[in-house]
Each structure stands twice: as C-alpha cells, then as structure tokens.
Amino acid sequence: MSQHEKEAKEVVENIKNSAKDVADHAQEAAEDVLDTAKHAAKKAAHAAKDAGEEIQDTVSDTYQRVRRTASEAIDETGRHLRDAENEYNRQLIDDLARRAQDLAERSINFWADSSHRARRQFQTAADATTRYVTEQPGRSVLIAAATGAALATAFFLGSRSRKK
C-alpha cells in the first residue's frame, strides 16, 4: 500500500469517525429534543389539566352564585307579591269598612227619621183622640165599651176553640 492509499484510508477513517461522532451527537440531540418534547408535553398536559380544573371551579362557583342570586330574586319577588297582596287586602278591607260605616250611618239616620215620624204620627193620633174624647165623652165611652166587648168575645171564642 502506498502512502496515498494509507492517507486516503486514514482520511476515510477520519471521515467515518467524524460521521459517527456527528451521528452520535445527532442521536443525543434527538434524544434531548425528544426528552424536552416529552417534558414539554407533560408540562402542557398538566397546565391544561390545571386550567381545566380552574375553569371547572370557576364555572361551578359562577353556577352557585347564579343559583343563589336567582333564589334571592325569587324570594324577593315573593315578598313583593305578598306585600302587594297585603296592600290590596288592606285597601279592600278599608273600602269595605268605609262602605259598612256609610251603610250604618244611613241606617241610623233612616231609623231615626222613621222613629221621629212615627212619634209625630202617634202624637197626632193621641191629640186627635184626646180632642174627640173631650168633645164627645158619651160617644167615646160607648165606642170603648163596644171595643172591649168585641175583644172579650174574640178572646172567649179563641180560648174555646183551643180547648177542643
């Protein structure tokens, strides 16, 4: 083997070694990249999981707040409805009380007027009777006696018919 051949063989050997070193470095770099990618993927998965849990917690908290707010709104609406109903009932009761008071006042006035008219009529009749008795005493005694006899006969006949 000639010197050139030896040198060429040495160069080829150097190139082979260099290529092997480059391949080893490339493999190590690829393994590092793969490890880094795996680590980054795990990190991303954990971050996504944590973010998902945070979102789930936020959604759950928001749901609870919305539910509580809706429940409070329903309760408040119920209170307003009861207040409105109570106000309506108070107005209705006040209106009925006013009507009853008005009816009672009108009834009292009616009966007071009727009583006053009846007293006047009785007084007029009593005055007319007194005047008649004063002016016609004999006739008054005969009318009183006839009236008494008619009442006694009616009483007597009524008690007889009850005994049978």
C-alpha positions in Angstrom: 0.0 0.0 0.0 1.2 3.3 -1.0 1.4 6.3 1.1 -1.5 7.9 -0.7 -3.6 4.9 -0.1 -2.7 5.0 3.5 -3.5 8.6 3.7 -6.7 8.1 1.8 -7.6 5.3 4.1 -6.8 7.4 7.1 -9.0 10.3 5.7 -11.8 7.9 5.1 -11.3 6.5 8.6 -11.4 10.1 10.0 -14.5 10.9 7.9 -16.1 7.7 9.3 -15.2 8.6 12.8 -16.4 12.2 12.3 -19.6 10.9 10.7 -20.0 8.5 13.6 -19.4 11.4 16.1 -21.9 13.6 14.2 -24.4 10.7 14.2 -23.8 10.1 17.9 -24.2 13.9 18.6 -27.3 14.0 16.4 -28.8 11.0 18.2 -28.0 12.6 21.6 -29.5 15.9 20.3 -32.6 14.0 19.0 -32.9 12.2 22.3 -32.6 15.5 24.1 -35.2 17.1 21.8 -37.4 14.0 22.4 -37.0 14.3 26.2 -37.6 18.0 26.0 -40.7 17.5 23.9 -42.0 14.8 26.3 -41.3 17.0 29.2 -43.0 20.0 27.5 -45.9 17.8 26.5 -46.3 16.6 30.1 -46.0 20.2 31.3 -48.6 21.3 28.8 -50.9 18.4 29.8 -50.6 19.3 33.5 -51.1 23.0 32.6 -54.2 22.1 30.5 -55.5 19.9 33.3 -54.9 22.7 35.9 -56.6 25.2 33.6 -59.5 22.8 33.1 -59.9 22.4 36.8 -59.7 26.1 37.4 -62.3 26.7 34.7 -64.5 23.9 36.2 -64.1 25.6 39.7 -64.9 29.0 38.2 -68.0 27.6 36.3 -69.1 25.8 39.5 -68.7 29.0 41.6 -70.5 31.0 39.0 -73.3 28.5 38.8 -73.6 28.6 42.6 -73.7 32.4 42.6 -76.2 32.5 39.8 -78.4 29.9 41.6 -78.1 31.9 44.9 -78.9 35.1 43.1 -81.9 33.5 41.3 -83.1 32.1 44.6 -82.8 35.5 46.3 -84.6 37.1 43.3 -87.4 34.6 43.6 -87.7 35.2 47.4 -87.7 39.0 46.8 -90.4 38.6 44.2 -92.4 36.5 46.6 -92.0 39.2 49.3 -93.1 41.9 46.8 -96.1 39.8 45.8 -97.1 39.3 49.5 -96.6 43.0 50.2 -98.7 43.9 47.1 -101.4 41.4 48.2 -101.4 42.7 51.7 -101.7 46.2 50.4 -104.5 45.2 48.1 -106.2 43.4 51.0 -105.8 46.4 53.3 -107.3 48.6 50.6 -110.1 46.2 50.1 -110.8 46.0 53.9 -110.6 49.8 54.2 -113.1 50.1 51.3 -115.4 47.5 52.9 -115.1 49.3 56.3 -116.0 52.6 54.7 -119.0 51.1 52.9 -120.1 49.4 56.1 -119.7 52.7 58.0 -121.7 54.5 55.3 -124.5 51.9 55.4 -124.6 52.0 59.2 -124.8 55.8 59.2 -127.6 55.7 56.6 -129.5 53.0 58.5 -129.2 55.0 61.8 -130.4 58.2 60.0 -133.3 56.2 58.3 -134.4 54.7 61.6 -134.0 58.0 63.5 -136.2 59.7 60.8 -138.7 56.8 60.9 -138.9 56.9 64.7 -139.4 60.6 64.6 -142.2 60.4 62.0 -143.8 57.5 64.0 -143.7 59.6 67.2 -145.3 62.5 65.4 -148.0 60.3 64.0 -148.7 58.7 67.4 -148.7 62.2 69.0 -151.1 63.4 66.3 -153.3 60.4 66.8 -153.2 60.8 70.6 -154.0 64.5 70.3 -156.9 63.7 67.9 -158.2 61.0 70.3 -157.9 63.3 73.3 -159.8 66.1 71.5 -162.5 63.6 70.4 -162.9 62.2 73.9 -163.0 65.8 75.2 -165.6 66.9 72.7 -167.7 63.7 72.7 -167.3 61.9 76.1 -170.6 59.8 75.8 -169.8 58.5 72.4 -166.2 57.8 73.5 -167.5 55.6 76.4 -169.8 53.7 74.1 -167.0 53.1 71.5 -164.7 51.9 74.3 -167.3 49.6 75.7 -168.1 48.1 72.3 -164.4 47.6 71.6 -163.9 45.9 75.0 -166.9 43.6 74.4 -165.6 42.7 70.9 -162.2 41.9 72.3 -163.7 39.8 75.2 -165.8 37.9 72.7 -162.9 37.2 70.4 -160.8 36.1 73.4 -163.6 33.9 74.7 -164.1 32.2 71.3 -160.4 31.8 70.7 -159.9 30.0 74.1 -162.9 27.7 73.4 -161.6 26.6 70.0 -158.2 25.8 71.6 -159.8 23.5 74.2 -161.4 21.3 71.6 
